[in-house]
Amino acid sequence: MMIDHRVLERPGNVAIDPAPGEGEPEGMAQLRAWAEAGTRNGNHLWMLISHAGRQSPRYVTSQPMGPSAVSCR
């Protein structure tokens, strides 16, 4: 679960951006439905909250962002 749609780890990643509640109102309802579907019949759903940062490949973003101003390219 990516937190910034501008720096994905790969195409197709799901991003919570903008945060539900601040952005589109149906966003939180969609996340709840996803959580309910993933936990049916006693299943566990574990999401890793992530930010690819400077590891985001060039074909995903031309301007990766990270905590440091040091260029990695």
C-alpha positions as CSV (number, residue, x, y, z in Angstrom):
1,M,0.0,0.0,0.0
2,M,1.8,3.1,-1.3
3,I,1.3,6.4,0.4
4,D,2.3,8.6,-2.6
5,H,1.1,8.0,-6.1
6,R,4.0,10.0,-7.5
7,V,6.7,7.5,-6.4
8,L,5.4,4.0,-6.9
9,E,7.5,0.9,-6.6
10,R,6.0,-0.4,-9.9
11,P,3.0,0.2,-12.1
12,G,-0.2,-1.1,-10.7
13,N,0.6,-0.4,-7.0
14,V,-2.3,0.8,-4.9
15,A,-1.8,4.2,-3.4
16,I,-3.8,5.9,-0.6
17,D,-3.2,9.4,-1.9
18,P,-4.9,11.7,-1.1
19,A,-5.8,10.2,2.2
20,P,-9.4,9.1,2.4
21,G,-11.5,11.6,4.3
22,E,-9.3,14.5,2.9
23,G,-9.8,13.5,-0.7
24,E,-12.7,11.9,-2.4
25,P,-15.4,10.7,0.0
26,E,-15.8,7.3,-1.5
27,G,-12.1,6.5,-0.9
28,M,-12.6,5.3,2.7
29,A,-15.7,3.2,1.7
30,Q,-13.6,1.5,-0.9
31,L,-10.8,0.7,1.6
32,R,-13.3,-0.6,4.1
33,A,-14.9,-2.9,1.4
34,W,-11.4,-4.1,0.4
35,A,-10.6,-4.8,4.1
36,E,-13.9,-6.7,4.6
37,A,-13.3,-8.8,1.5
38,G,-9.8,-9.6,2.6
39,T,-10.9,-10.7,6.1
40,R,-13.9,-12.9,5.2
41,N,-14.1,-16.4,6.7
42,G,-11.4,-15.6,9.3
43,N,-8.7,-14.6,6.8
44,H,-6.1,-12.1,7.8
45,L,-5.2,-9.1,5.7
46,W,-1.8,-7.6,6.3
47,M,-0.9,-4.5,4.3
48,L,2.6,-3.1,4.2
49,I,2.5,0.7,4.1
50,S,5.3,1.8,1.9
51,H,7.0,4.6,0.0
52,A,9.4,3.6,-2.8
53,G,11.3,6.9,-2.6
54,R,14.5,7.0,-4.6
55,Q,14.1,3.3,-5.4
56,S,11.2,4.1,-7.7
57,P,12.2,3.0,-11.3
58,R,12.5,5.5,-14.1
59,Y,9.7,4.0,-16.1
60,V,7.3,4.8,-13.1
61,T,8.5,8.3,-12.3
62,S,11.1,10.7,-13.7
63,Q,11.6,12.5,-10.4
64,P,11.9,10.1,-7.5
65,M,11.7,11.6,-4.0
66,G,13.6,10.6,-0.9
67,P,14.7,12.1,2.4
68,S,18.0,13.2,1.0
69,A,18.8,15.8,-1.7
70,V,21.7,13.5,-2.9
71,S,21.1,12.3,-6.4
72,C,21.0,8.6,-6.9
73,R,21.1,8.7,-10.7
